[in-house]
Amino acid sequence: MIEVSHLTKKYGSRLAVDDISFTVEDGVIYGLLGPNGAGKSTIMNILTGYLAATEGQVTVAGHPLPEEADAAKACVGYLPEQPPLYPEMTVAEYLDFAAELKGVKKADRPAQVQSAAHRTGLEEVLPRLIRSLSKGYRQRVGVAQALLGSPQLIILDEPTVGLDPAQVIELHRLIRELGRTHTVILSSHILSEVKAVCDKALILSQGHLAAVVDLAAEERDLEELFLELTAPEETSDKKED
Ligand SMILES: Nc1ncnc2c1ncn2[C@@H]1O[C@H](COP(=O)(O)OP(=O)(O)OP(=O)(O)O)[C@@H](O)[C@H]1O
C-alpha cells in the first residue's frame, strides 16, 4: 500500500525526518509511535500529499508523490489531529459537504454518507448540530469524513487526544473494526493505544526510524523497547559503558 524510500524532510535547516525507509502492507494496522517532535506528523503530512519531501521516494497505492498526488490523495482518508469540523452544521450536512469536497458525485453522496455514518455508529446523530456533540462523537464524525470517497488507506493523527476513557475504548474498537476492511496508520505517543489497536509499530526517534515491530511476534515488552530506542543519546551511551 505504501512504499517509503530514503525519505528526508527539512524545515529550513531543521532536519525533521532523516533518511527513513519502510513499507506498509495492505490490510495491516500500523502505529506510528514516537516522542514529541519525532517526526510523526511530518511523515503523515507527506503521505497524505500535504507536504513535499525534501528527498526520497514515496508511493501510495502505486502512485508516486508528488507526480500523481491527486490519484494518491483519492486513496487516502485522513483524520488530522484537529479535525476541520463546522460546529454550526448538522452531522449529515457536514458529511455531505465533506463528500462533495472529495469529489463524490451528488447522486452517490447520500449512500456514502449513510455508509460512513453506519460504520462509525453515527446514524442516530445525523440530524444533530456538531456543536452539540461530545468530543468522542466529534472524533467519530472526523473518522466518518475520512471514510468518504471509499479510500483504501485511513490515516489517523493522534485520534484519541482529549477523549475520556470510555470514548477512547469506543474509538479503539472502531479503529480495529476499520482495520478489517482498510489499511490503517495511526499516530500516537501512547504505547498502550498502539498495543491495543495495531498489528505493527514504526518507532520513530528524533527523525529516525528506530524499529519496525510486529506486535504479535515481539517477545520484548513494548515499553522497554520504546524507552531503549528513544532514549536521548547521552543515556544510551551510559548504558553501553
Ligand atoms: N513547520 C515547521 N517548521 C519548522 N520546524 C517544524 C515544522 N513542523 C515541525 N517542525 C519540527 O520538526 C520536528 C518533527 O515535528 P513533527 O510535528 O513531525 O513531530 P511529531 O512526532 O508529530 O511531534 P508531536 O507528537 O509533538 O506532534 C520537530 O522538531 C518540530 O519542531
The ligand as an SDF file (V2000), in Angstrom:
LIG
                    3D

 31 33  0  0  0  0  0  0  0  0999 V2000
    6.5190   23.9110   10.0490 N   0  0  0  0  0  0  0  0  0  0  0  0
    7.6310   23.6340   10.7380 C   0  0  0  0  0  0  0  0  0  0  0  0
    8.6910   24.4590   10.7160 N   0  0  0  0  0  0  0  0  0  0  0  0
    9.8230   24.1590   11.3950 C   0  0  0  0  0  0  0  0  0  0  0  0
   10.0060   23.0420   12.1240 N   0  0  0  0  0  0  0  0  0  0  0  0
    8.9760   22.1900   12.1930 C   0  0  0  0  0  0  0  0  0  0  0  0
    7.7390   22.4290   11.4970 C   0  0  0  0  0  0  0  0  0  0  0  0
    6.8980   21.3990   11.7470 N   0  0  0  0  0  0  0  0  0  0  0  0
    7.5830   20.5480   12.5490 C   0  0  0  0  0  0  0  0  0  0  0  0
    8.8190   21.0210   12.8130 N   0  0  0  0  0  0  0  0  0  0  0  0
    9.8650   20.3640   13.6180 C   0  0  0  0  0  0  0  0  0  0  0  0
   10.1160   19.0960   13.0320 O   0  0  0  0  0  0  0  0  0  0  0  0
   10.2890   18.0950   14.0360 C   0  0  0  0  0  0  0  0  0  0  0  0
    9.2540   16.9870   13.8380 C   0  0  0  0  0  0  0  0  0  0  0  0
    7.9650   17.5360   14.1010 O   0  0  0  0  0  0  0  0  0  0  0  0
    6.6080   16.7020   13.9740 P   0  0  0  0  0  0  0  0  0  0  0  0
    5.4960   17.6460   14.2560 O   0  0  0  0  0  0  0  0  0  0  0  0
    6.6050   15.9670   12.6980 O   0  0  0  0  0  0  0  0  0  0  0  0
    6.7940   15.6670   15.1680 O   0  0  0  0  0  0  0  0  0  0  0  0
    5.6890   14.7900   15.9060 P   0  0  0  0  0  0  0  0  0  0  0  0
    6.3390   13.4660   16.1710 O   0  0  0  0  0  0  0  0  0  0  0  0
    4.4290   14.7900   15.1460 O   0  0  0  0  0  0  0  0  0  0  0  0
    5.5020   15.5760   17.2730 O   0  0  0  0  0  0  0  0  0  0  0  0
    4.1800   15.7020   18.2200 P   0  0  0  0  0  0  0  0  0  0  0  0
    3.9780   14.3480   18.8440 O   0  0  0  0  0  0  0  0  0  0  0  0
    4.6160   16.7360   19.2070 O   0  0  0  0  0  0  0  0  0  0  0  0
    3.0300   16.1450   17.3500 O   0  0  0  0  0  0  0  0  0  0  0  0
   10.1780   18.8190   15.3840 C   0  0  0  0  0  0  0  0  0  0  0  0
   11.4920   19.1330   15.7990 O   0  0  0  0  0  0  0  0  0  0  0  0
    9.3980   20.0660   15.0430 C   0  0  0  0  0  0  0  0  0  0  0  0
    9.7560   21.1210   15.9130 O   0  0  0  0  0  0  0  0  0  0  0  0
  1  2  1  0
  2  3  1  0
  2  7  2  0
  3  4  2  0
  4  5  1  0
  5  6  2  0
  6  7  1  0
  6 10  1  0
  7  8  1  0
  8  9  2  0
  9 10  1  0
 10 11  1  0
 11 12  1  0
 11 30  1  0
 12 13  1  0
 13 14  1  0
 13 28  1  0
 14 15  1  0
 15 16  1  0
 16 17  2  0
 16 18  1  0
 16 19  1  0
 19 20  1  0
 20 21  2  0
 20 22  1  0
 20 23  1  0
 23 24  1  0
 24 25  2  0
 24 26  1  0
 24 27  1  0
 28 29  1  0
 28 30  1  0
 30 31  1  0
M  END
$$$$
